[in-house]
Every structure is written in structure tokens, then in C-alpha cells.
């Protein structure tokens, strides 16, 4: 029988110690020789099996599917909270997240390391709590994910707010609900969302946002679509106003 140690903290698969989240978590696992590996035990012998690296991009057909959604923001992310793909409204909604040119945008890094997050999320504390709870859930599902280890180690080192929340051991998955945003172009948005795991890509989740019909947010999304289609989008236009 294959046994895996899964707990609220990352469990280092090396039998000599268990890693906790601090600035050296990734180094500890690398020192144990288990980077990019999974430790499996059958009760007598421990073996290491190379794991297939996780995708940092999406299949073209998945991007095409996103692009067919034209009246609502739609995105695809992974369990590390990387933003891997979006339709035109999704890219416009999360424009601030694309400001960092290093790798795919990451919701956790943006929330805790980018000052713009305090403006983008009107209830920043709630957004931060949800972010950490989602990461903890991912850690419980895949405690040997090196990329997730590295992300948590980075955030724990660079953000006191993240480190204190991580220590609270909150675990939860948010598949539906309401989110509030303050977009730098169209102002306040109140969007319902539905998140769906992709059958062909178990580590990926598609999230689609929707405005209540007839609401100010629906009008704001129309303005956002106009702004996103404008050739001046790459500049810094003045904020648009809904009627």
C-alpha cells in the first residue's frame, strides 16, 4: 500500500525531518534530495519517483474556449494561484496582475507583495484570508509540489501578513460566491463567480465571473470591454464613468 503524509504543514518526504514554512523550506527539501520528486513508502523500502512537471501554460484549444466567452471575464489558474490564461475581459479585469513581467501572474504574490492589491481588493483582509486558505488546501492535496513549497517560502519570508495567516492553518475551497473589486478604470465591481475543475487538466480551474443583470456592474463591464478593445489600452487613460 502506498502511504503519503499529508497534513496542514508541508510534509517533507525525507524520513529524517519534517519541513515547516520559513525562509529555508525550499532549501531543506532540496538538501534532502527530493526536489521535483515524490517519496513513496511500501512499509519497507523508500523510493523516489520523478514527477511530471506541472504546466505553466494552457493548451491552445483551452485558450480558444476562453476566447469564445465575450461578455464576462473568464480565467484559468492552477493550485499555486498562477493566472495561466484569460479571455479579453479577464485580462482587462486583472490588468494590475500582469504588471510583473517575471513569469505568469500569481494571485498570492500580487495580494501580499504588490501595493496595488490594497486598492484592487476593497476588503483586502478577506481576499488575503481566502488566498492563504486556498494555498493551504492545495498544500494538503499535494504536499510535495516544489513550486508551491517555493511560493510559500518566498511569501513567508517577504510578508508578515502572509506568515501570520499561514500559521492560522485555515483550509477551505471557494468554488462559488461574490467578489468585490475596485478597478482602476471602471471603478467598483461586484461579480458573482463560479469555479470549475477541468476534467482534462485536474490541476487547473476555470473561473467565470458574471454581473447581476441590470446592475451598475453590468454597465461597468461593458465599459471595461470597450477599454480593453481600445488601441490606447497600453497607455494610462483616465478613469471611465458609468452613466
C-alpha positions in Angstrom: 0.0 0.0 0.0 1.2 3.5 -0.8 1.1 5.9 2.0 1.6 9.6 1.8 2.0 12.0 4.7 -0.5 14.9 4.2 -1.0 17.5 6.9 -1.7 21.2 7.4 2.0 21.9 7.1 4.1 20.8 4.1 5.4 17.4 4.9 8.9 16.9 3.6 9.1 13.3 2.2 12.6 12.8 3.5 12.4 10.5 6.5 14.9 12.4 8.6 12.9 15.6 9.2 9.7 17.4 8.5 9.8 20.9 6.9 7.9 23.8 8.3 7.2 27.0 6.5 10.0 29.5 6.9 12.6 31.1 4.7 14.5 27.9 4.3 11.7 25.5 3.4 12.7 25.0 -0.2 16.4 24.6 0.7 15.5 22.0 3.3 13.7 19.9 0.7 16.5 20.3 -1.8 19.0 19.3 0.8 17.1 16.1 1.4 17.4 15.3 -2.3 13.6 15.4 -3.0 13.3 18.4 -5.3 10.8 17.6 -8.1 10.2 14.1 -6.6 7.6 12.3 -4.6 8.6 9.9 -1.8 6.6 6.7 -1.7 6.9 4.1 1.0 5.6 0.5 0.9 6.4 -0.3 4.6 9.9 -1.5 4.0 11.7 0.5 1.3 11.6 4.2 0.3 11.8 5.0 -3.4 11.8 8.3 -5.2 9.8 8.7 -8.4 10.2 11.6 -10.8 7.1 13.6 -11.2 5.9 15.2 -14.4 6.3 19.0 -14.2 3.1 21.0 -14.0 2.0 23.1 -16.8 2.8 26.8 -16.9 0.7 27.4 -20.0 -2.6 26.0 -21.3 -3.5 24.1 -24.4 -4.4 26.3 -27.4 -7.9 24.7 -27.5 -8.4 25.8 -23.9 -7.4 29.4 -24.8 -9.8 29.3 -27.8 -12.6 28.2 -25.5 -11.9 31.1 -23.2 -12.0 33.5 -26.1 -15.5 32.4 -27.1 -16.7 33.9 -23.8 -17.1 37.5 -24.8 -19.4 39.2 -22.2 -17.8 38.1 -19.0 -14.3 37.7 -17.5 -13.0 34.2 -17.6 -9.7 32.9 -16.4 -7.8 29.6 -15.8 -5.5 29.1 -12.9 -3.6 26.3 -11.1 -3.3 25.2 -7.5 -0.4 27.6 -6.9 -2.7 30.5 -7.8 -0.9 31.3 -11.1 -3.0 33.0 -13.6 -2.3 30.9 -16.7 -4.9 32.1 -19.2 -7.7 34.6 -19.6 -10.1 36.0 -22.2 -10.0 39.6 -23.2 -12.2 40.7 -20.2 -10.3 38.6 -17.8 -7.0 40.2 -18.9 -8.7 43.6 -18.6 -10.1 42.9 -15.1 -6.7 41.6 -13.8 -4.6 44.2 -15.7 -2.7 45.0 -12.5 -1.7 41.4 -12.0 0.1 41.4 -15.4 2.4 44.3 -14.4 5.1 41.9 -13.2 6.9 40.6 -16.3 8.6 37.7 -14.4 6.6 34.6 -15.2 2.8 34.1 -15.1 0.8 36.5 -12.8 0.3 35.0 -9.4 -2.7 36.0 -7.2 -0.8 35.3 -3.9 2.2 37.3 -4.9 0.0 40.2 -6.0 -2.1 40.1 -2.9 0.8 40.2 -0.4 3.7 41.8 -2.3 2.1 44.4 -4.6 0.8 47.7 -3.1 -1.9 47.9 -5.8 -3.7 44.9 -4.1 -4.9 47.2 -1.3 -6.8 49.3 -3.9 -7.9 46.4 -6.1 -9.4 44.4 -3.3 -11.7 46.8 -1.2 -11.9 44.2 1.5 -8.2 43.2 1.4 -8.3 41.2 4.6 -10.9 38.9 3.3 -9.1 38.5 0.0 -5.9 37.7 1.9 -7.6 35.2 4.1 -9.2 33.4 1.1 -5.8 33.4 -0.7 -4.0 31.7 2.2 -6.8 29.2 2.8 -6.8 28.2 -0.9 -3.0 27.7 -0.8 -3.3 25.6 2.4 -5.9 23.4 0.7 -3.5 22.9 -2.3 -0.7 22.0 0.1 -2.9 19.4 1.7 -3.7 17.9 -1.7 -0.2 17.9 -3.0 2.4 18.3 -0.2 5.3 17.5 -2.5 4.7 20.3 -5.0 8.1 22.1 -5.2 6.6 25.2 -6.9 4.1 25.5 -4.1 6.9 25.0 -1.5 9.0 27.7 -3.1 6.0 30.1 -3.3 5.0 29.7 0.4 8.7 30.0 1.4 9.0 33.3 -0.6 5.8 34.8 0.8 6.6 33.7 4.4 10.0 35.5 4.1 8.7 38.6 2.5 5.3 39.2 4.1 4.5 39.3 7.8 0.8 39.4 6.8 1.1 36.1 4.9 3.2 34.4 7.6 0.8 35.1 10.4 -2.2 33.9 8.3 -0.3 30.7 7.2 0.2 29.9 10.9 -3.5 30.0 11.5 -4.0 26.7 9.5 -7.2 27.8 7.8 -8.2 25.4 5.0 -11.1 25.9 2.6 -12.0 25.8 -1.1 -14.1 28.6 -2.6 -15.9 27.4 -5.7 -18.7 30.0 -5.9 -19.6 33.3 -4.3 -19.3 37.1 -4.7 -16.1 39.1 -5.1 -15.7 42.8 -4.9 -13.0 44.7 -7.0 -12.0 48.3 -7.4 -10.7 48.5 -10.9 -8.5 51.5 -11.8 -10.5 52.2 -15.0 -14.2 51.4 -14.3 -14.4 51.6 -10.5 -16.2 49.3 -8.2 -17.3 45.9 -9.4 -19.5 43.3 -7.7 -19.1 40.0 -9.5 -20.6 36.5 -8.9 -18.2 33.7 -9.8 -18.3 30.0 -10.5 -15.1 27.9 -10.5 -14.9 24.5 -12.2 -12.1 22.0 -12.2 -11.1 20.9 -15.7 -11.5 17.2 -16.4 -8.7 17.0 -18.9 -6.3 19.0 -16.6 -7.0 18.1 -12.9 -4.7 20.8 -11.6 -6.4 23.6 -13.5 -9.5 25.5 -12.6 -11.7 27.7 -14.8 -13.4 30.7 -13.2 -16.1 32.7 -14.9 -17.4 36.0 -13.5 -20.9 37.4 -14.0 -22.6 40.7 -13.2 -26.2 40.8 -12.0 -28.4 41.8 -14.9 -29.3 45.5 -14.9 -26.7 46.3 -12.2 -24.1 49.1 -12.3 -21.5 46.3 -12.5 -23.0 45.1 -15.8 -22.7 48.6 -17.2 -19.1 48.8 -15.9 -18.2 45.5 -17.6 -19.4 47.0 -20.9 -17.2 49.9 -20.4 -14.3 47.6 -19.5 -14.8 45.7 -22.7 -14.7 49.0 -24.7 -11.5 50.0 -22.8 -9.9 46.6 -23.4 -10.6 46.8 -27.2 -9.1 50.3 -27.4 -5.7 50.8 -29.0 -4.9 53.1 -26.1 -5.2 50.3 -23.5 -1.4 50.1 -23.1 -1.3 53.7 -22.1 -2.7 55.2 -18.8 -6.1 56.5 -19.7 -8.4 58.5 -17.4 -10.9 56.5 -15.5 -14.1 55.8 -17.3 -17.5 56.5 -15.7 -20.7 54.6 -15.9 -23.9 56.7 -16.7 
